[in-house]
Amino acid sequence: MPQTAIFGPVFATIFLTFVVWTTMYVRRIRFITGNQLSPADLMPIAFAQLSPPAVSNPSDNLKNLFEMPVIFYALALYLFVTSQVDGTYVAAAWIFAAFRVLHSAMHCTWNVVMVRFYLYLLSTLALWFIAARAALRYLGA
């Protein structure tokens, strides 16, 4: 297995972040211009109170993409640098990335909270699997 295989899911997650960022700004700009908001309305607290879920959810999701994925990026780099990338890690990384995509899609569209929670849970379990396996190998177990 080429060590660079770990970067497929990394770039998928990075691209997802870009898609959510773009979605957030498109919806924000449409909302601001469509409602002719004043500069005072754009202050964070006021804007949060005025924004409907279709505008605020992508922003919340973008924040999520700088939580667990940061650990994923660090682990991917660790695995690459230490030449530990194998099929198991790559499969788990793709599971992480796929469920993050599904989580973001749910969060930015229908936002069914329990569905979103389970998608998040599955992605995070894949991440914790990667972390635990790498840590055990590091510790010589």
Disulfide bonds with the S-S distance in Angstrom:
none
